[in-house]
Amino acid sequence: MPHRNASFFHLHLVSDSTGETLITVARAACAQYINAAPVEHVYPAVRTSKQLDRVLNEIEASPGMILYTLLDESLIERLEGKCRELSLPCLSVLGPVLGLFRSYLGAESTHKVGAQHILNAEYFKRIDALNYTMMHDDGQLADDLENADVILVGVSRTSKTPTSIYLANRGVKTANIPLVPGMPTPAALEAIRRPLVVGLFASPERIVQIRQNRLLGLNAHRDDDQYIDRQAVAEGNRLLAPAVRQARMASDRRDPALDRGDRCRDHVAARRPPPAGRGMTALWRAAQPLVLASRSASRRTMLAVAGLPIEVSVPDLDERAVEAAAGPLEPAKVAMLLAREKAKAIARDKPGRLVIGADQTLALGLRRFDKPPNAQAARAQLEALSDNTHQLHSAVAVVRDQEVLLDVVDTASLTMRPLSDTFLDAYFAAAGPAVLQSVGGYQLEKLGIHLFARIEGDHFTILGLPLLALIAFLRKAGCLVE
């Protein structure tokens, strides 16, 4: 048994359902011990003796604390017997709660596995809200705001997205609109009647501090950047009151503005639902989830929808320094290099884990594009790509203990139609600040589809991840059912 003062300890979570209850309780408890970090071993859907055999073998190989939510008495007896044999602490998380209910209600439980996971109207309402919220993040599809329950408005770094996801997970359709000096708010915001409009703000000093930390973490700090200019932030905050006031006049509602203050990241992020795809599916055979070394919401969504359990760990990697050290490379090779290095950076702290790194480059011939820093740069990129065919090179790498197990790059060719000034004006008005989120100034799965005349290549490659190649590797490695 590990010493109670050890920095790391093994924590085995054994469930006959998804394991989400165990994970939530265990992490809430672990958060109270700042000097202890668990190495989680999650075993979902343990319902037979054969499945429990594998669990017991792993507990013996990596002794530690065991928490479980099992209802089958024979499985509980075997698990607790093995723990007594190994002198390991073992606790039923639901046992004391069920005992209290039984005593108070004078009735026995149904012993139904996963009874809380039912496909009722509430479930489908929540899924509908999540779909709506993801499609209306950061000013997207602004013409459809009337169907929202809540609209959040505020400058960057006031926790609009995490608050939106939190609300959506509780069945509230939520859209969020960024306020950017020099860019108009969507006209639809001034005409809404039904949704509740909520303004989020924090002091300019607090927002600048958050943004500076973010830039430093990305090794992208610039003293002259408007992003961290206090006056520019204050100007953005000044846009909040007129925006909410105009929406209030349209809807005849007394909509609030909330000061996020010190809670603008930590307080709200703590209420996020578990990362998408973390729960194991019936197709997944490995003992632990994959680790995704990327902050990309698109890649996270692709993996989650494919039923691949993931943990997200964003690498602290200076990509420009990596490129400089490698010397001149073709765009496809740059994507491959960065995918490998991202995975390696995270794998150093994740011994024995499969870590996925991914990257994508956009090239017009030998000219490579980066994310545009402002709307003017985004428009210049689209003008250069207009009436031309460019390539998207998407790479994926899988690394375990610094060994590269997979590295694949796939290319898609996209031909833009000729883009008129009139169209570009309308496109930028509709897309808003989202044009700054992607290289080339477009997101193909959203309004960017209007830019193109022809697309050749794999759908997932275009979105930034050669998913078919990754799944084929995982199947061959025994992580997925054949």
C-alpha positions in Angstrom: 0.0 0.0 0.0 1.5 3.4 -1.0 2.5 5.7 1.8 -0.3 8.2 2.6 2.1 11.1 2.1 3.2 10.0 -1.4 2.8 12.6 -4.2 1.2 10.0 -6.5 -1.0 7.0 -5.7 -3.0 4.5 -7.7 -6.8 5.0 -7.6 -8.9 2.1 -9.0 -12.5 3.1 -10.0 -14.6 0.0 -10.7 -18.2 0.5 -12.0 -20.8 -1.7 -13.6 -22.0 1.4 -15.6 -20.3 4.3 -17.2 -18.1 5.2 -14.2 -19.1 8.9 -14.3 -20.4 8.8 -10.7 -17.2 7.3 -9.4 -15.0 9.8 -11.4 -16.9 12.8 -10.1 -16.8 11.7 -6.4 -13.2 10.6 -6.6 -12.0 13.9 -8.1 -14.1 15.9 -5.7 -12.3 14.1 -2.8 -8.9 14.3 -4.4 -9.3 18.0 -4.8 -9.1 18.4 -1.0 -5.6 17.0 -0.9 -3.3 19.3 -2.7 -0.1 17.2 -2.2 -1.6 14.0 -3.6 -2.2 13.2 -7.2 -4.1 10.0 -8.2 -3.1 7.8 -11.1 -6.6 6.9 -12.2 -7.5 3.3 -13.4 -11.1 3.4 -14.6 -13.0 0.2 -15.2 -16.5 0.8 -16.6 -19.1 -1.8 -17.4 -17.7 -4.5 -15.1 -20.7 -6.9 -15.0 -19.2 -10.4 -15.3 -16.6 -12.5 -13.4 -14.3 -12.5 -16.5 -14.4 -8.7 -16.6 -13.6 -8.5 -12.9 -10.6 -10.9 -13.3 -8.8 -8.3 -15.4 -9.6 -5.6 -12.8 -8.3 -7.7 -9.9 -5.1 -8.5 -11.9 -4.5 -4.8 -12.4 -5.2 -3.9 -8.8 -2.6 -6.5 -7.7 -0.1 -5.2 -10.2 -0.7 -1.5 -9.1 -1.9 -1.6 -5.5 -3.7 1.4 -4.3 -7.1 2.7 -3.2 -10.3 1.1 -4.6 -13.7 2.8 -5.0 -16.6 1.0 -6.6 -20.2 1.2 -7.7 -21.2 -2.4 -8.2 -24.6 -3.9 -7.5 -24.0 -7.6 -8.1 -23.3 -9.1 -4.7 -21.1 -11.9 -6.0 -18.8 -9.3 -7.8 -18.7 -7.2 -4.6 -17.7 -10.2 -2.5 -14.9 -11.1 -4.9 -13.6 -7.5 -5.1 -13.7 -6.9 -1.4 -12.1 -10.3 -0.7 -9.2 -9.5 -3.0 -8.7 -6.2 -1.3 -8.7 -7.8 2.2 -6.1 -10.3 0.9 -3.9 -7.5 -0.4 -4.6 -5.2 2.6 -5.9 -2.4 0.4 -8.7 0.1 1.3 -11.9 -0.6 -0.6 -15.2 1.4 -0.4 -18.6 1.3 -2.1 -19.4 4.8 -3.0 -23.2 4.2 -3.3 -23.4 1.7 -0.4 -23.8 4.2 2.5 -26.3 6.3 0.4 -28.4 3.3 -0.6 -28.4 2.2 3.0 -29.7 5.5 4.2 -32.4 5.5 1.5 -33.4 1.9 2.5 -33.6 2.9 6.2 -35.7 6.0 5.6 -38.0 4.7 2.8 -38.4 1.2 4.2 -37.9 -0.3 0.8 -35.2 -2.2 -1.2 -33.5 -0.7 -4.2 -34.1 -2.1 -7.7 -30.4 -3.1 -8.2 -30.8 -1.8 -11.8 -27.4 -1.0 -13.3 -27.1 2.5 -14.8 -30.6 3.4 -13.7 -29.9 7.1 -14.0 -28.8 6.8 -17.6 -32.2 6.7 -19.3 -33.2 8.1 -22.7 -36.1 10.2 -21.5 -37.4 13.6 -22.6 -34.9 15.4 -20.3 -32.0 13.6 -21.9 -33.0 14.5 -25.4 -33.6 18.1 -24.3 -30.1 18.2 -23.0 -28.6 16.8 -26.2 -30.6 19.3 -28.3 -29.3 22.1 -26.1 -25.7 20.9 -26.4 -26.0 20.7 -30.2 -27.5 24.2 -30.4 -24.9 25.7 -28.1 -21.9 24.2 -30.0 -23.3 25.5 -33.3 -23.9 29.0 -31.8 -20.5 29.5 -30.0 -18.6 32.7 -30.5 -21.1 34.5 -32.6 -21.8 31.7 -35.1 -25.2 31.4 -36.9 -26.4 34.7 -35.5 -29.6 34.7 -37.6 -30.9 31.9 -35.4 -30.6 33.7 -32.0 -34.4 33.8 -31.4 -34.3 30.0 -30.8 -31.9 30.4 -27.8 -33.0 30.3 -24.2 -30.1 32.4 -23.1 -27.7 34.7 -25.0 -24.4 35.6 -23.3 -22.6 38.8 -24.4 -19.1 40.0 -23.4 -15.5 40.6 -24.5 -13.0 37.8 -24.9 -12.0 35.9 -21.7 -15.2 36.5 -19.7 -16.0 32.8 -19.7 -18.8 32.9 -22.3 -18.0 29.5 -23.8 -17.6 27.5 -20.5 -20.7 29.1 -19.1 -22.6 28.2 -22.3 -21.5 24.6 -22.1 -22.5 24.5 -18.4 -25.9 25.7 -19.2 -26.4 23.5 -22.2 -25.5 20.4 -20.1 -28.6 21.4 -18.0 -30.9 21.7 -21.0 -30.6 25.4 -21.7 -30.0 26.4 -25.3 -27.3 29.0 -25.1 -25.6 31.3 -27.7 -22.7 33.6 -27.0 -21.8 36.8 -28.8 -18.2 38.3 -28.5 -17.9 42.1 -28.3 -15.0 43.3 -30.4 -14.2 47.0 -30.8 -14.6 48.0 -34.5 -16.9 45.0 -35.3 -20.7 45.4 -35.2 -22.8 43.1 -33.1 -25.2 40.9 -35.1 -28.3 42.7 -36.2 -30.4 39.8 -34.9 -29.4 40.6 -31.4 -31.3 43.9 -31.7 -34.5 42.1 -32.8 -34.7 39.1 -30.4 -37.9 38.8 -28.4 -37.8 35.6 -26.4 -34.2 34.8 -25.1 -32.8 36.1 -21.9 -29.7 38.2 -22.7 -26.9 38.2 -20.1 -23.9 40.5 -20.2 -20.6 39.1 -18.7 -17.9 41.5 -17.8 -14.8 41.8 -15.6 -12.5 44.6 -14.8 -10.0 45.5 -17.6 -7.1 44.8 -15.2 -8.4 41.3 -14.6 -9.0 40.6 -18.3 -5.6 41.9 -19.3 -4.0 39.7 -16.6 -5.8 36.6 -18.0 -4.9 37.4 -21.6 -1.2 38.1 -20.7 -1.0 34.7 -19.0 -2.6 33.0 -22.0 -0.2 34.7 -24.4 2.8 33.8 -22.3 1.5 30.2 -22.2 1.4 30.2 -26.0 4.8 32.0 -26.2 3.0 34.7 -28.2 3.5 37.7 -26.0 3.8 41.1 -27.8 3.9 44.4 -25.9 2.1 46.3 -28.7 -0.7 43.7 -29.0 -4.2 45.3 -28.7 -5.3 42.0 -27.2 -3.6 43.0 -23.9 -4.1 46.8 -24.2 -6.1 48.0 -21.2 -7.8 50.8 -23.1 -8.9 48.4 -25.9 -10.3 46.1 -23.2 -12.1 49.0 -21.5 -13.6 50.0 -24.9 -14.9 46.4 -25.3 -16.5 46.6 -21.9 -18.2 49.8 -22.8 -19.9 48.1 -25.7 -21.6 45.7 -23.3 -24.2 48.1 -21.8 -25.5 49.3 -25.2 -25.7 45.8 -26.5 -27.7 44.4 -23.6 -29.8 47.6 -23.4 -30.8 47.3 -27.1 -31.7 43.6 -26.6 -33.7 44.5 -23.5 -35.7 47.2 -25.5 -36.5 44.6 -28.1 -37.6 41.9 -25.7 -39.1 44.0 -22.9 -37.0 42.0 -20.4 -34.8 43.2 -17.6 -31.7 41.3 -18.6 -28.8 41.3 -16.2 -25.1 41.9 -16.5 -22.8 39.8 -14.4 -19.4 40.7 -13.1 -17.3 37.5 -13.5 -14.3 39.1 -11.6 -11.9 36.4 -10.3 -14.4 33.7 -11.4 -14.2 34.4 -15.1 -12.1 31.3 -15.6 -11.7 29.1 -12.5 -15.2 29.4 -11.0 -17.0 28.6 -14.2 -14.6 26.1 -15.6 -15.0 24.1 -12.4 -18.6 23.6 -13.4 -17.9 22.2 -16.9 -19.2 18.7 -17.6 -16.6 16.0 -18.0 -14.6 16.3 -21.3 -16.5 14.9 -24.3 -15.7 11.3 -25.0 -14.1 10.6 -21.6 -16.6 7.8 -20.9 -15.6 4.4 -22.2 -17.7 2.8 -24.9 -18.4 -0.8 -25.7 -16.0 -0.6 -28.7 -13.1 0.5 -26.4 -10.9 -2.3 -25.1 -7.9 -0.4 -23.6 -7.7 0.2 -19.8 -7.2 3.9 -20.1 -8.5 6.7 -22.3 -6.4 8.3 -25.0 -4.6 11.6 -24.3 -5.2 14.3 -26.8 -2.4 16.8 -27.0 -4.5 19.6 -28.5 -6.7 22.4 -27.5 -8.8 22.0 -30.7 -12.5 21.7 -30.0 -13.1 20.3 -33.5 -10.6 17.4 -32.9 -12.0 16.8 -29.4 -15.5 16.6 -30.9 -14.5 14.2 -33.7 -12.9 11.8 -31.3 -15.9 12.0 -28.9 -18.5 11.4 -31.6 -16.4 8.4 -32.8 -16.7 6.9 -29.3 -13.0 7.2 -28.4 -12.5 8.1 -24.7 -10.0 11.0 -24.3 -8.3 13.2 -21.8 -7.2 16.6 -23.0 -3.7 17.9 -22.1 -2.5 21.0 -24.0 1.3 21.0 -24.6 3.4 24.0 -23.7 5.3 24.0 -27.0 6.8 26.9 -28.9 5.8 25.8 -32.4 7.8 28.6 -34.1 11.0 27.6 -32.3 10.4 23.9 -33.3 10.0 25.0 -36.9 13.1 27.2 -36.8 15.2 24.4 -35.4 14.1 22.1 -38.1 15.0 24.5 -40.9 13.0 25.0 -44.2 10.3 22.3 -44.7 7.4 21.7 -47.0 4.0 22.5 -45.4 3.0 18.8 -45.1 6.3 18.0 -43.3 5.7 21.0 -40.9 2.3 19.5 -40.0 3.9 16.1 -39.3 6.8 17.6 -37.3 4.5 19.6 -35.1 2.1 16.7 -34.5 5.0 14.5 -33.3 6.4 17.2 -31.1 3.1 18.0 -29.5 2.5 14.3 -28.6 6.1 13.9 -27.3 5.8 17.0 -25.1 2.7 15.5 -23.3 4.0 11.9 -23.4 6.9 12.9 -21.1 4.5 13.4 -18.3 2.2 10.5 -19.2 4.2 7.3 -18.9 2.7 4.3 -20.6 -0.1 6.3 -22.1 -1.1 6.6 -25.8 -0.8 10.3 -26.7 -2.3 11.8 -29.8 -0.7 14.9 -31.4 -2.2 16.6 -34.5 -1.5 19.6 -36.6 -2.8 21.2 -39.9 -1.1 23.5 -42.3 -2.7 25.5 -45.2 -0.6 26.1 -48.2 -1.1 27.9 -51.6 1.7 26.4 -53.6 4.7 26.9 -51.3 3.2 29.8 -49.4 2.0 28.7 -46.0 -0.7 30.6 -44.1 -1.1 31.2 -40.3 -4.1 32.1 -38.3 -5.0 35.8 -39.1 -4.3 38.2 -36.2 -7.1 40.6 -37.2 -10.0 41.0 -39.6 -7.9 42.8 -42.2 -5.4 40.0 -42.3 -8.2 37.4 -42.6 -9.6 39.3 -45.6 -6.2 39.5 -47.2 -5.9 35.7 -46.8 -9.3 35.1 -48.4 -8.4 37.5 -51.3 -5.2 35.5 -51.9 -7.1 32.2 -51.8 -10.0 33.4 -54.0 -10.3 31.6 -57.4 -7.4 29.4 -56.4 -6.9 25.8 -55.2 -5.1 25.4 -51.9 -4.1 22.4 -49.8 -4.9 21.4 -46.2 -2.2 19.1 -44.8 -3.5 17.3 -41.7 -1.1 15.2 -39.6 -1.7 12.8 -36.7 1.0 11.1 -34.5 0.6 8.6 -31.7 3.4 8.5 -29.1 4.0 6.3 -26.1 7.0 6.9 -23.9 8.7 9.0 -26.6 8.3 6.2 -29.2 6.4 7.3 -32.3 3.9 4.5 -33.0 2.0 6.3 -35.8 2.7 9.3 -37.9 0.5 10.0 -40.9 -0.2 13.1 -43.0 -3.1 13.4 -45.4 -3.9 16.2 -47.9 -7.1 17.7 -49.2 -7.4 20.1 -52.0 -10.0 22.9 -51.8 -10.9 25.3 -54.7 -12.4 28.6 -53.8 -14.7 30.3 -56.2 -14.0 33.9 -57.1 -15.0 36.1 -54.1 -16.4 39.5 -54.8 -16.0 42.5 -52.4 -19.7 42.4 -51.9 -19.7 38.8 -50.8 -16.7 39.3 -48.5 -18.4 42.2 -46.8 -21.5 40.0 -46.2 -19.4 37.0 -45.2 -17.4 39.0 -42.5 -20.6 40.5 -41.2 -22.2 37.1 -40.8 -19.1 35.2 -39.5 -18.0 37.9 -37.1 -14.9 37.2 -34.9 -15.0 33.5 -35.9 -12.9 34.4 -39.0 -9.9 34.8 -36.6 -10.2 31.3 -35.2 -9.0 29.3 -38.2 -6.2 29.7 -40.7 -7.5 31.0 -44.0 -10.3 32.8 -42.3 -12.9 30.1 -42.7 -14.4 27.1 -40.9 -15.7 24.7 -43.6 -18.2 23.0 -41.3 -19.9 26.4 -40.7 -20.3 29.5 -42.9 -17.0 28.7 -44.7 -18.8 26.3 -47.0 -20.0 29.3 -49.0 -16.5 30.1 -50.2 -15.9 27.0 -52.2 -16.5 25.7 -55.7 -14.9 22.2 -55.3 -13.6 20.1 -52.5 -11.4 17.0 -52.9 -10.3 15.0 -49.9 -11.3 13.3 -46.7 -13.9 15.1 -44.6 -11.9 14.5 -41.3 -8.7 15.6 -42.9 -10.3 18.9 -43.8 -11.4 19.3 -40.2 -7.9 18.7 -39.0 -7.5 15.0 -38.1 -6.9 12.0 -40.3 -9.4 10.0 -38.2 -9.7 6.9 -40.4 -5.9 6.3 -40.2 -6.0 6.8 -36.4 -8.9 4.4 -35.9 -7.2 1.8 -38.1 -4.1 2.1 -35.9 -6.0 1.8 -32.7 -7.9 -1.3 -34.0 -4.6 -2.9 -35.0 -3.1 -2.1 -31.6 -5.9 -3.9 -29.8 -7.5 -0.7 -28.4 -10.7 -1.2 -30.4 -12.9 -4.2 -31.0 -12.0 -5.7 -34.4 
